[in-house]
Amino acid sequence: AVRKLQQGARPDLKLLIMSATLETDALEKYLAAQGLQVQAIDVEAARFPLEVRYLPRPVPDRGLEAAVETACRSALDDRADGDLLVFLPGMGEIRRCEERLKSLARERDLLLLPLHGELSRDEQDRAILKQKKRKIVLATNIAETSLTIDGLSVVLDSGLARVGSVNPSTGIPTLVTQTVSKASSTQRAGRAARQGPGLCLRLYTAGEFESRAHYDVPEILRSDLAPVFLDLLVSGLGDPRGLQWLTPPRDGAAEASFALLRDLGAVDDHAQPTPLGRELSQAPVHPRISRLLLEAKKQGVHDAALTLSAWMLEGDALPQDPIDALLSKRSAVPPLGFSARRLREQLERWLAQVPVAAETRRMDAESALARAVLAGFPDRVARRRPGSKPDAPKTEMFLSGGGTAWAETTPALWASENLVVLEILEKKGLGQARAERRISSFVGIEEEWLLEMPAFREEIKEALDREKGRAEQITRWIYGSLT
């Protein structure tokens, strides 16, 4: 996008790209192919000795907190002064490690300080700046690059991070825990030797390090492109499919993203953003969720929709019928976590500022919320296979995106012939040629709602029935792969 500005309205624009972990060869080739003269400059900072140690054996599952405590004790015994920085994948691990290290902090008179993106500036400064007491900073990868923690001499690296991805079971962006690359591991270790000799304790084996990728997978290859494409279109930079990408999207990913944006009503058939699309682009979440919330406000059920949205974005498993769980109170709704509560508040503020005309045709709350879910997940419609039996343990469903999946037969499943699938799980057993897909969470919808959706189309064909000796006109209602 910056390059396009440089080619058009801002030929005077100079571009300086800085990174500690950049693949410079790939970037130089990309820019040179566009006729640009580029120069890579290595800026050497003062280097102090850095010792790196590994564990003799892998950390067992659910053993991270114990490994962190053991490593902290070892580092404190090894180094008489200097603060400790522990890299952890997320806030859940930070809270659990903080609880685990409380007795050590009391025993050694230490400060335990979290550091992540949702803290206030003052709270982050407390972790970054030197304190009167020695401190252990429990951080996400926010501390990997841009921050210098004053007084730091020891890094404990879990080797894990939360990265953005698309949850294949729900179709919405989520954060998944995965191992970091060698480049990120090297960057983390270097934090310990910025102000003096440092020590890095890697909570994994040397063999695990050697088996890792040299660089992290580019986000464009692992994330849903629909939000990015919508932002680019709204910003006036034109069709993103015409941009020269440093790393091009995967085959089919761009067309799939545009198809979703059209189904959401965010872009028209000419790939131009609609007024609705401009509203959706202002929300701090995926267009699926913002579309759901706008429809819920129109239907008068936005409070329940806010909770449902935060619930889905938190990434935990949903019940088979989440709307029933939210509205009927027959089953316990799991409480929202800290991040989900903050996100719900943020979404509520955004939604309050968007003018939405209320729907004149009033529905009951359950139907209204289901209608909103369909608006946000128009590509995840399923229909019960004709001839299915309600007394069978499993029911097969046709999917609007193609193929089939099965769901456990329950009264909720048979209450509607058509569903919006919120969560679908894939599992491939031994000896199976292809993975089996199971619908684990859904919302029942009315068939007539599909007729109002952008993905609906009507097909009329005329044919001669020779047996009956007459011409016939056949009308098919088609929604995705469903007829």
C-alpha positions, 0 to 999 in steps of 0.5 A: 500500500505504501509503494502504491502511494509512492507510485501515485500521489506521493512520489516524494515519499521515502521508505525506510524498513527496520526489523531485527528479524527481517528476511532481507534477501527476499525483500531486496529481490521484491523491491529490485523487481519493481525497478527500485534501487535498494540498500540494506544497512546492518546497524550493529548495537553494542554487544555483551557476552550472552550465555544460552542454556537448554533443558536436557529433556522436553517440558511435559504437557501442563508442566510449563509453570513448574519449569518456569519456577525451576528455571527462575530459582536456577537463574537467581542462584546463578546471577546475584543481580539483574532482573528476569524476563520470562517469555510466555504465550499469553495472559492465562500462562502469565496468571498461572505463573504469577500464582506459582511464583508467589512463594519464591517472590516472598522468599527472595523479596522480589517483585512479580510484574506482568507485561502485556498489551492490555495493561495501562501505560503506568502498569507497563512502565512499572515492568519496564523501568528499574525498580528498587527491588529485583523483579521478575517480569512475566511477558508476552511477545510484546517484549520481544522487539521494541521494549528495553527493560532496564536492569534486565540480565536474564531471559527465560524463554518458553519458546511459545507465542500466541499468533493470529490464525483462522480457527477452522472450526468456527471460521473466525480469527483466533489466537493459537499457541505455537512454537516460535521460529529460530529468528524470534528465539534469537531476538528474545535471547538478545534482550538479556545482553543489552546492558551487560553480560546476559543469560538465556535459559530456553525451556526446551531442548537444543534438538527442539531449537534446531528443528524449528523454522528459521522465520515465522510464517508470514501472517498473510499465509495464516490469517483470514484476509477478509478484514485486510481486504476490506480495510484496503478497499475502504482506504481507497487503495483499490482492489487488493488483488492488483497489489504486488505482494511481498508474499502473495496470498495462498491460491484461492484465498483472495477469491474466498475472502471477496466471496465472504465480503460479498455474502456479508454485504460489505462489497458489491459485485464490482469489489467496491465497498458498500456503506455497510462495508464502511461501517463494518471496517470501523469495528475492532473485530472480524467483519463476521462479528461486526455484521452479526452485531449490527443485525442484532441491534436492528433486531433488538437483541444486541446485548445477548449478541455482545455476549455471544460474540465475546464468547466465540472470540474467546476461543473456548468450545461452544455448547451445541445450542449456544442461543438456548444456553444464553437465553433459556438459562437451562444450562450454565453459561461459562463466564467470560475471561478477562480479555473477552470482557474487555473486548465486549466493552469495546464492542459495546462502545462501537455499537452504541455509536453506529446508527441502525434502523430498528426492524419493524417486523418483531421476532422473539429473542431466540429467532432474532439472535439466530437471524443475526448469526446468519447475517454474520455467518452466511457461508456456514449454512447446513441442511438436514439430509432428506430421509434422515431419521430422528431416532438415529444417533447421528444426523448427516447434514449437507453444507452450503460450502460443499460436502457433508458433516454429521451432528449428534441427534438431539431435539435442538438439531431436529427443531429446524431443517436448516442450521448455521454452523458455528463450530465444526470439528475435523478428525481423521482416524487411522485408516480413513482416507479423509477427515470426518467432519462433526458439527458441534455447535449450531443455531437453527434458522428459518428457510425463508431467511435465506431468500433475503441473503446476498448468496441466494439466487433463483435459477429458472430452466425450461424443458420438454417432458417427452413422457408427459408431452408438455413443456415445463418450467422449473424454478430452483432456489439455490444457496451455495451448494444447497438447492 
